[in-house]
Amino acid sequence: MSITLALESAIAGGSISLLDGGDEIDNWIGSTDVSKAEDLLVNIDKLLINNRVSRLDVRRIAVSAGPGSFTGIRIGLATALGLKNGLGVAMTTVSALEAIAATATCENMIVAIPMGRNSVCLQQFIKVNGGQPYTLENERFVELVRHDNQDKYIVHEKLYSAEIQLPKVSNFGSNVAKAVGSYAIDNPDINVEPLFISKAAQ
Protein backbone atom coordinates (compact mmCIF):
# COMPACT_ATOMS: atom_id res chain seq x y z
CA MET A 1 0.00 0.00 0.00
CA SER A 2 1.06 3.59 -0.65
CA ILE A 3 -1.17 5.58 1.64
CA THR A 4 -1.81 9.32 1.65
CA LEU A 5 -3.24 10.65 4.90
CA ALA A 6 -5.09 13.92 4.20
CA LEU A 7 -6.08 16.44 6.87
CA GLU A 8 -8.37 19.47 6.76
CA SER A 9 -9.00 21.14 10.10
CA ALA A 10 -9.89 24.75 9.28
CA ILE A 11 -13.37 24.41 7.71
CA ALA A 12 -16.40 23.63 9.89
CA GLY A 13 -15.57 20.53 11.98
CA GLY A 14 -12.75 19.40 9.69
CA SER A 15 -12.22 16.11 7.88
CA ILE A 16 -9.66 13.32 7.48
CA SER A 17 -9.26 11.08 4.45
CA LEU A 18 -7.22 7.92 3.94
CA LEU A 19 -6.34 7.33 0.28
CA ASP A 20 -4.56 4.48 -1.48
CA GLY A 21 -3.40 5.98 -4.76
CA GLY A 22 -6.40 7.98 -5.96
CA ASP A 23 -8.99 5.83 -4.18
CA GLU A 24 -10.42 6.79 -0.81
CA ILE A 25 -10.32 3.94 1.69
CA ASP A 26 -12.20 5.71 4.49
CA ASN A 27 -12.83 9.13 5.98
CA TRP A 28 -13.91 11.00 9.07
CA ILE A 29 -16.03 14.18 9.07
CA GLY A 30 -16.15 16.41 12.15
CA SER A 31 -19.61 16.84 13.64
CA THR A 32 -19.10 20.23 15.30
CA ASP A 33 -18.35 23.65 13.88
CA VAL A 34 -14.92 23.81 15.52
CA SER A 35 -11.87 21.60 14.95
CA LYS A 36 -10.04 20.45 18.05
CA ALA A 37 -6.43 19.31 18.09
CA GLU A 38 -7.29 16.22 20.13
CA ASP A 39 -9.92 15.14 17.56
CA LEU A 40 -7.39 14.80 14.76
CA LEU A 41 -4.95 12.36 16.35
CA VAL A 42 -7.64 10.18 17.93
CA ASN A 43 -9.58 9.90 14.66
CA ILE A 44 -6.45 9.34 12.55
CA ASP A 45 -5.61 6.44 14.84
CA LYS A 46 -9.17 5.05 14.55
CA LEU A 47 -9.10 5.28 10.73
CA LEU A 48 -5.81 3.40 10.55
CA ILE A 49 -6.89 0.68 13.00
CA ASN A 50 -10.38 0.22 11.51
CA ASN A 51 -8.91 -0.22 8.03
CA ARG A 52 -5.97 -2.38 9.13
CA VAL A 53 -3.51 0.16 7.78
CA SER A 54 -0.12 0.35 9.45
CA ARG A 55 1.50 3.72 10.13
CA LEU A 56 4.42 2.34 8.10
CA ASP A 57 2.15 2.21 5.02
CA VAL A 58 1.65 6.00 5.12
CA ARG A 59 3.87 7.58 2.46
CA ARG A 60 2.57 11.15 2.38
CA ILE A 61 0.77 13.59 4.64
CA ALA A 62 -1.44 16.05 2.73
CA VAL A 63 -2.76 19.02 4.69
CA SER A 64 -4.90 22.03 3.92
CA ALA A 65 -3.05 25.33 4.25
CA GLY A 66 -6.39 27.12 4.52
CA PRO A 67 -8.25 29.30 4.18
CA GLY A 68 -10.55 28.84 7.12
CA SER A 69 -10.29 29.18 10.87
CA PHE A 70 -6.94 30.65 11.95
CA THR A 71 -6.69 28.18 14.84
CA GLY A 72 -7.81 25.30 12.63
CA ILE A 73 -5.08 26.00 10.06
CA ARG A 74 -2.45 25.99 12.82
CA ILE A 75 -3.83 22.75 14.30
CA GLY A 76 -3.74 21.01 10.91
CA LEU A 77 -0.25 22.17 9.99
CA ALA A 78 1.20 21.37 13.44
CA THR A 79 -0.36 17.89 13.41
CA ALA A 80 0.86 17.23 9.86
CA LEU A 81 4.41 18.37 10.70
CA GLY A 82 4.48 16.14 13.76
CA LEU A 83 3.32 13.13 11.72
CA LYS A 84 5.74 13.92 8.89
CA ASN A 85 8.68 14.03 11.28
CA GLY A 86 7.51 11.08 13.36
CA LEU A 87 6.86 8.82 10.38
CA GLY A 88 9.68 10.16 8.19
CA VAL A 89 7.37 10.74 5.21
CA ALA A 90 6.75 13.48 2.64
CA MET A 91 4.29 16.30 3.33
CA THR A 92 2.31 18.44 0.88
CA THR A 93 0.37 21.60 1.79
CA VAL A 94 -2.38 22.79 -0.55
CA SER A 95 -5.08 25.43 -0.74
CA ALA A 96 -8.46 23.92 0.16
CA LEU A 97 -10.10 26.16 -2.45
CA GLU A 98 -7.76 24.94 -5.21
CA ALA A 99 -8.26 21.34 -4.14
CA ILE A 100 -12.05 21.70 -4.35
CA ALA A 101 -11.80 23.48 -7.73
CA ALA A 102 -9.66 20.59 -9.06
CA THR A 103 -12.56 18.17 -8.47
CA ALA A 104 -14.90 20.14 -10.75
CA THR A 105 -15.79 19.21 -14.31
CA CYS A 106 -16.41 22.83 -15.37
CA GLU A 107 -13.48 25.16 -16.13
CA ASN A 108 -14.96 28.40 -14.80
CA MET A 109 -16.37 28.52 -11.29
CA ILE A 110 -16.43 30.19 -7.89
CA VAL A 111 -15.59 27.99 -4.89
CA ALA A 112 -16.99 29.02 -1.50
CA ILE A 113 -16.31 27.71 2.02
CA PRO A 114 -17.53 28.79 5.47
CA MET A 115 -15.09 30.82 7.56
CA GLY A 116 -17.18 30.93 10.74
CA ARG A 117 -18.56 34.04 12.46
CA ASN A 118 -20.95 34.82 9.61
CA SER A 119 -18.24 34.88 6.92
CA VAL A 120 -17.68 33.04 3.64
CA CYS A 121 -14.40 32.79 1.71
CA LEU A 122 -14.65 32.72 -2.09
CA GLN A 123 -12.22 32.33 -4.96
CA GLN A 124 -12.92 32.49 -8.66
CA PHE A 125 -11.23 29.99 -10.98
CA ILE A 126 -10.99 30.52 -14.73
CA LYS A 127 -9.64 27.34 -16.33
CA VAL A 128 -6.58 26.50 -14.20
CA ASN A 129 -5.94 29.99 -12.86
CA GLY A 130 -7.42 31.22 -9.62
CA GLY A 131 -8.09 34.79 -8.61
CA GLN A 132 -7.41 35.98 -5.09
CA PRO A 133 -9.50 34.57 -2.21
CA TYR A 134 -11.71 37.11 -0.45
CA THR A 135 -14.43 37.08 2.21
CA LEU A 136 -18.02 38.23 2.39
CA GLU A 137 -20.65 38.16 5.11
CA ASN A 138 -23.07 35.24 4.72
CA GLU A 139 -25.97 37.50 3.72
CA ARG A 140 -23.92 39.25 1.05
CA PHE A 141 -22.75 35.88 -0.28
CA VAL A 142 -26.36 34.66 -0.65
CA GLU A 143 -27.26 37.91 -2.40
CA LEU A 144 -24.27 37.55 -4.76
CA VAL A 145 -25.20 33.97 -5.71
CA ARG A 146 -28.87 34.76 -6.29
CA HIS A 147 -28.13 37.73 -8.56
CA ASP A 148 -25.11 36.38 -10.45
CA ASN A 149 -26.28 35.13 -13.84
CA GLN A 150 -22.86 34.17 -15.20
CA ASP A 151 -20.88 32.04 -12.74
CA LYS A 152 -21.22 28.48 -11.50
CA TYR A 153 -20.66 27.90 -7.77
CA ILE A 154 -19.25 24.97 -5.82
CA VAL A 155 -20.05 25.41 -2.15
CA HIS A 156 -19.25 23.55 1.06
CA GLU A 157 -22.23 21.70 2.51
CA LYS A 158 -22.44 24.14 5.45
CA LEU A 159 -23.23 26.94 2.97
CA TYR A 160 -25.71 25.02 0.82
CA SER A 161 -29.08 26.32 1.93
CA ALA A 162 -32.59 26.64 0.52
CA GLU A 163 -31.75 30.22 -0.42
CA ILE A 164 -29.11 29.14 -2.95
CA GLN A 165 -30.44 25.78 -4.17
CA LEU A 166 -30.17 26.81 -7.80
CA PRO A 167 -29.02 24.91 -10.93
CA LYS A 168 -25.77 26.93 -11.01
CA VAL A 169 -24.85 25.89 -7.42
CA SER A 170 -23.28 22.50 -6.59
CA ASN A 171 -23.10 21.14 -3.05
CA PHE A 172 -19.51 19.92 -2.61
CA GLY A 173 -20.23 18.13 0.66
CA SER A 174 -18.04 18.20 3.78
CA ASN A 175 -15.13 15.91 2.88
CA VAL A 176 -12.58 18.56 1.94
CA ALA A 177 -9.75 16.28 3.12
CA LYS A 178 -10.40 13.90 0.21
CA ALA A 179 -10.00 16.78 -2.26
CA VAL A 180 -6.82 17.89 -0.45
CA GLY A 181 -5.39 14.37 -0.61
CA SER A 182 -6.27 13.84 -4.28
CA TYR A 183 -4.78 17.22 -5.20
CA ALA A 184 -1.57 16.41 -3.29
CA ILE A 185 -1.26 13.04 -5.06
CA ASP A 186 -1.57 14.76 -8.45
CA ASN A 187 0.71 17.68 -7.43
CA PRO A 188 3.19 16.24 -4.89
CA ASP A 189 5.69 19.10 -5.15
CA ILE A 190 3.22 21.89 -4.37
CA ASN A 191 3.63 23.45 -0.94
CA VAL A 192 1.42 26.45 -0.25
CA GLU A 193 2.10 28.96 2.53
CA PRO A 194 -0.67 29.15 5.17
CA LEU A 195 -3.65 31.14 3.85
CA PHE A 196 -4.62 33.31 6.82
CA ILE A 197 -7.42 35.40 5.29
CA SER A 198 -9.26 37.97 7.40
CA LYS A 199 -12.94 37.39 7.96
CA ALA A 200 -15.45 39.86 6.54
CA ALA A 201 -16.09 42.88 8.74
CA GLN A 202 -19.40 42.64 10.62
N, C-alpha and C positions, 0 to 999 in steps of 0.2 A: 504494500500500500504506500501511496505517496500523498499524505494527508495535508490539506490546508485547513488551519483553524482560523476562522474569521470572526472578528469582534466588532460590534458597533454599540457604543454605550452612551452616545450623546443625543439620541433622538428617542423621545418618549421613554419607554422602559428598557430600551436597548434590545439587542438580539445577538445570538451566537450561532454560527453555522459550521458544520463539519463537512468538508468536501473531499472526495477522492477523485482527482482529476477535475473534470467539470461537473461531476455529479454530486448532488447533495446527499449525504448519508442521513443526517439528522439535524435538527435545529432546536433552539430555545428562544422564545419570545418573552420579554419582560411583561409582567401584568400590571405594573404601576406606571406612573408618569415620570418617575425619577429612577435613574440608574444608581445602584449602590455597588461600591467596590467589592463587598463581600459576596454579592450575587454572582459576579463573573466567575471567580475561581471555583466556587461550589458547583455552579452549573456546567462549567467546562469539564470538571471532574466527572459529573454525572453523565454528560454526553459521551465521554470516552469510555467509561465503565459500561454503560448501557449498550454501547455498540461494539464492545470488545475490541476497542482500538487502544493500542499501547501508546504511551507518550513518545516512545522511540519511533513510531510511525509518522509522527508529525514532522513535516519537512519545511513548512512555511507558516508564519503567523501573518495574517492580513488584518489590518486595523483601520478603522475610519479615522481620518484626521479632522473630521468635522465637515460642515458646520453643525451646530447644535448647542447643547448645554456646555458652558465653559468647564464646569466640574466634570461632566460626563466625558468630554474629550480628554481631559487629564487622566481620568480613571482608566479609560481605554488604552491610551498610549503607555501609561506606567505599567499596566498589567501586561501589555504586549511586549514591552522591553524586558520585563522580568522573565517572561516565558522564553523569549528569544535567547537571553543570556543563560537561563537555566537549562534549556534544551539544546543550545548550540545550533540553532536553526536560522534560516533567513527570515527577514521581516520586511513587509511592504506596507506603506501607508498611502491611503488613497482618499480622495474627496468622495464623500457619500453621494453628493449630487451627481458627480461624473459617473460613479458606479451605477446609479439608478438610470441615468441617461443611456448608458451602454446597453441596458437590457431592452431598450425600446426598438420597435421596428420602424418607426417614423424617424426622419432625419432632422426635422425642426420641431422643437418642443420647449416647454417650460417645465422644469422639475421643481416641486415645492415640498418642503418638510416642516413639521412643527418645531418651533424654537422654545416653546414654553412662554409663560407670562403674556399670553395674548399676541404672540408674534409668529410670523411665518417667514422662512428663508426661501428665496426663489433664485433660480438661475436659468437663463435662456440658452439653449443649445441650437446652433445652426450647423447642420451636418456634424462634423467632429469638433467644431470649435465652440467653446462656451464663453458667454459673456461673464461679467462679474456678479458674484452672488450679492443679493441685497435683501433687506427685511421690510416687511409691511405688517401693520396690525391685522389681526384676523378679519375684522370687518372690511378693511380696505382690500384685502386679498379676495374675499368673496365678491366684492363689487367689481374688482378687476376681471375675475373669471367670467362673471355673468355678462359683462359688457364687451369683452374681447371677442371679436368675430373672426380673428385670423389664426390665433395660436392654439395648439393642442397642449394639454396639461397632463402631467403624470404626478399624482399627489400621494403622499403617505396616507395610510388608512385613517390616522387620527384627524386628518383634514377633510376626508371625504364625507360630506354631509349632504342632507337633502337639498340644501341651497345650491350645491354645485354638481348635482347628479345630472350632467349634461353629456351628449354624445362626444364632445371634444375633451372630456375629462376621464382619465383612467385611474382607477384605484390601484396603486402599486402594492398595497398590503403593508405588513409590518416587518417583514424579514429583510431588513437592509443589509444585515451581515452576509447573506447569501450573495447579494450583488457585489459587496465589497470583496468577498473571496473570489468570485468569478472574475472580477476586473483585475485583481492582483495576479491570478493565474495567467491571464492573457497579457498582462503588462508587469512582469515581475521586477523590472528595474525602476519603476516609478516610485518615488518617495516624496509625498507632498508635505509641506510644512503645515503645522496645525492651523486650521481655519477658524480663528476666534473672531466671529462676526458679531458686532453689536446688535442687540435686539432693537426693534422699532420703538421709538419714543412713544410713551403713553399719552 
